[in-house]
Amino acid sequence: MNGIGDRLVSNIKLSGGEIGEVEFEYLPKEGEERAAALTHMRTEVMTGKGPDLFICACAKAQEETQPLFRYPNQLLNQKLFLPLDDYFASAQFTDFDKLLPIAMEAGRNEEGQQLVPLAFTLPITVFRKSEVQHEHSKIMTRAEQVAGDDIQKLSAAVNDPSSRFRSAGFRDLADYEKETLHFSEEELLSYLVGYRSLASEQEGLNVPDYFSTDLTVDFVDSSDISVTYFGNEHHGGLRNSDAFTMVPLYSNEGGYTAYITSFAAINRNTEKPGEAFLLLDYLLSPAGARSELYNILVDFVGMPVHMDLGTEENPIAATNGKKWCLSQENYEEYCDLRDNISAMRFSTPIEQHFVQAYWNINDSEYERSHGQNASTPEKIVADAYRVMKMELAES
């Protein structure tokens, strides 16, 4: 990691940036060491200390590991981070207009840009364009998607065991200033039970032979056209050389939502704001965003917010020094998908409770079907809803 950081600094200097020595500090990944480090770092930040530049992962819905900042939206009015509008106006490497606007807006308040999203993702199902057509919509509702043909129903509830997108049916989850949830316990129950019911029906739907109900969409290395999603035994011949149709998961309110998976911010009390921004400036540029370090920093999750990434000219770093890109036709499909996003939010621990409640309902239904005593969906959702409210109030 330090070697990669050193190369980053060297690249900045070679590109004409003036930057001194940079020290990278990484929090432990798990266990008591991580818990202690998180407590220490949060205390440092709240007392006006801490690093010059923060690069933070958001909560991951399928993991219990807690991020440094659990609810990023709450940070905007705490005057912890430096407003960056003036810095972006004179940026050396990054054209701010090339950063996805709807993502940037999520990190702004009346003071300006404080949180800078680095990567985002959203639930989609991929089909061959020759077999499936879909027009990305900012008004289609989940109810309309569920009432559609088999392809639409399938895309409304991909039953992937590790799915982190259980909450995607809700455009907004909470008012983080008022510390209140945007949905009722009854709405959560109806949504999760309906989601499970729809997912259980997928095996009977008329879908392409390459599709499997455990499909999770990730872009793969296009330098080898034989690469498929999880191998031929799952998805037949779906290849990166095919022309894709990308179908999102629509929300109850209409349109579809994307998740911010990582972000950066500069300490308001830093003594080196210019150098801290220069590092961020370079990372956000095409040269920085397609580097291996960028993907390491965002934990290989999501697409960069720079809108030119993913093309043959600006491929994205993968593992082991490889890079990948989309074909021109698939890049245009991706751009249309991205440009029609209706809402974007930071991923928070609330997502974790959606995932856990869903699988608790799933397990309880299985246990009852085998004659065992188990909690009812109503009890599971009531417990989950209570914990969500409690954690949000304590945040």
C-alpha positions, 0 to 999 in steps of 0.5 A: 500500500505504501509503495502504491501511495509513493507512486501516486505522489510521484505521478502527481509531481510528474504531472506538474503538481507540487506536493510534499511527503504524504503519509497514508494511514489505514484503519484495521479491517476488523475486530477489537483493533478496528473498534478501538481505532474507530473510537479514537479517530472519531474523537480526534475528528470531533476535537478538531484533530485527525488526518488532513484528508479522509477517504472513507468507505460507506456502510456495506449492507451485507457486512456488519463491519462499521465505517468511520462515519456511519451516517455521512449526511449528518456530517454536513452541518457539523463544520468538520470538513472544508467547503471545496467549491473554491478549490475545485474552481482552480483545480489542476487536474479535475474538471468538476463538471465531469464529476457526476452531478447527482452524486456531487449534490449528495455531498453539498449543503449551503456552504458548498461541496464538503463530502466528495463521492468517489464511487457509486453503484446501483442494482441492475440486471443485464440482458442481451440487447437483441433479446430485451429492450428497456427504456430507463425511466425516471417515473416508472414505479416499483408497482409498475415494474412488478406488474410488467412482463416476466423480464420486468418482474425478474429485474424487480427482485433478483434473489441473490443471497448476498444482495446488498440492495434490499432497500432499493425500493425506497428512494429515501430512507431517512431524514438525518437532521430530524433523525426520523425514518421515511417509511413506516413499520407497515410499509417495511413489512409489506415491502419485505414480504412482497419482495420475498414473494416475488423472489420465490416466483422467479424460477417459474418466469420465462427468462433467457437461458443464460439467466440465473436467479443468483445473478449479481451484476459486476462488470468484468475484464473485457480484454478476454471475451471468454470471461462470463459472469461467474462462469459458463455453468451459471450464465451460458454465453453472456459475454462482455462482447455482447450488446447489453440492456441494463434494467434497474430496480425501480422504487416505490416513489418512481425512478431508481436510486444509486448508492454512494459507496465511498467518499472523501473529505478534507479536515476543516482544521488542516494546516495543509488544505492546498496539498490535501486538495491536490491529492484529491484533485489528482485522484478524481481526474481520469489519470487518478481514477483509472489507477490501481490505488483508486480502486484499492481506496474504494475497495473495488466497489462501484463505478468512479464518479468521473463520467469519462471512466469505463471507456477504451480510452479511460479503462478502470483498474481491476486486480493484478494490474489488469484493466477493463472497459466497456464496448462503445455500445455498452458504454452508451447504455451505461451512460443512459442508465447513469444519466437517468438515476432519480436519486443517490444516497450514501449507503448507511447501516440502515441498509444492513437492517433491510438485508438482515430482516429479509433473511430473517423472514426467509429463515422463519418461513423455512422453519415454519414450513418444517414444523418448527416454531419461529418468529413471524414476519410481523415480529421480525420487522417490528424488531428491525424497525425499532433498532433502526429508529434507535440507532438513527436517534443515537447517531 
